């Protein structure tokens, strides 16, 4: 019985390292998007980077909605912009749920 418990403890201690090796690319993509997942401490540079990314992202979304509203008389142009706006809105929804 002790042998089973010792092996379970060994697997549990290496579990964090195993997850980081399996999901290294996905964690990198999240961190690149400004979500500090699985970091021991968040640096000041990361905070500035995250703030810049969020501000640019939301300003782009607002400008897309404004451009769609201004060109609402041109149906083809407005629909092209609206399609991009809906994709941005989906990305905003995901970003807010990860926060």
C-alpha positions as CSV (number, residue, x, y, z in Angstrom):
1,X,0.0,0.0,0.0
2,X,2.9,2.4,0.7
3,X,4.3,1.7,-2.7
4,X,1.2,2.9,-4.4
5,X,1.0,6.0,-2.2
6,X,4.7,6.8,-3.0
7,X,4.2,6.5,-6.7
8,X,1.1,8.7,-6.5
9,X,3.0,11.3,-4.7
10,X,5.8,11.2,-7.3
11,X,3.2,11.6,-10.1
12,X,1.5,14.4,-8.3
13,X,4.7,16.4,-7.8
14,X,5.7,16.1,-11.4
15,X,2.2,16.9,-12.6
16,X,2.7,20.6,-12.8
17,X,5.9,20.2,-14.9
18,X,4.1,17.7,-17.1
19,X,1.2,20.2,-17.8
20,X,3.6,23.0,-18.6
21,X,5.4,20.8,-21.1
22,X,2.2,19.6,-22.7
23,X,0.6,23.0,-22.9
24,X,3.7,25.1,-23.5
25,X,2.5,26.6,-26.8
26,X,-1.0,27.3,-25.6
27,X,0.3,29.0,-22.4
28,X,2.7,31.1,-24.6
29,X,-0.3,32.2,-26.8
30,X,-2.3,33.2,-23.7
31,X,0.6,35.1,-22.3
32,X,1.2,36.8,-25.6
33,X,-2.4,37.9,-25.6
34,X,-1.9,39.5,-22.2
35,X,-3.3,36.7,-19.9
36,X,-0.7,35.9,-17.3
37,X,-1.6,32.2,-16.8
38,X,0.5,30.0,-14.6
39,X,3.1,32.7,-13.8
40,X,4.6,32.9,-10.3
41,X,4.8,36.7,-10.4
42,X,3.7,39.3,-13.0
43,X,6.3,41.8,-14.0
44,X,5.8,45.5,-14.5
45,X,6.6,45.1,-18.2
46,X,3.9,42.4,-18.5
47,X,1.4,44.8,-16.9
48,X,2.3,47.6,-19.3
49,X,2.1,45.2,-22.3
50,X,-1.3,43.8,-21.1
51,X,-2.7,47.3,-20.7
52,X,-1.4,48.4,-24.2
53,X,-2.9,45.2,-25.8
54,X,-6.3,45.8,-24.1
55,X,-6.5,49.5,-25.1
56,X,-5.5,48.8,-28.7
57,X,-8.0,45.9,-28.9
58,X,-11.0,47.8,-27.6
59,X,-10.1,51.0,-29.6
60,X,-10.0,48.8,-32.8
61,X,-13.4,47.4,-31.9
62,X,-14.9,50.8,-31.3
63,X,-13.5,52.2,-34.6
64,X,-14.9,49.2,-36.5
65,X,-18.4,49.8,-35.1
66,X,-18.1,53.5,-35.9
67,X,-16.9,52.8,-39.5
68,X,-19.8,50.3,-39.9
69,X,-22.3,52.9,-38.7
70,X,-20.9,55.7,-40.9
71,X,-21.1,53.5,-44.0
72,X,-24.4,51.9,-43.2
73,X,-25.8,53.2,-46.6
74,X,-23.3,51.1,-48.5
75,X,-24.6,47.6,-47.7
76,X,-21.7,45.6,-49.1
77,X,-19.0,47.7,-47.3
78,X,-21.1,47.7,-44.1
79,X,-21.5,43.9,-44.1
80,X,-17.8,43.4,-44.6
81,X,-17.1,45.5,-41.6
82,X,-19.9,44.0,-39.6
83,X,-18.5,40.6,-40.1
84,X,-15.2,41.7,-38.6
85,X,-17.0,43.4,-35.8
86,X,-18.8,40.2,-34.8
87,X,-15.5,38.3,-34.8
88,X,-14.0,41.0,-32.5
89,X,-17.1,40.8,-30.3
90,X,-16.6,37.1,-29.9
91,X,-12.9,37.7,-29.0
92,X,-14.0,40.3,-26.4
93,X,-16.4,37.8,-24.9
94,X,-13.6,35.2,-24.6
95,X,-11.1,37.7,-23.2
96,X,-13.6,38.8,-20.5
97,X,-14.3,35.2,-19.6
98,X,-10.6,34.4,-19.2
99,X,-10.1,37.4,-16.9
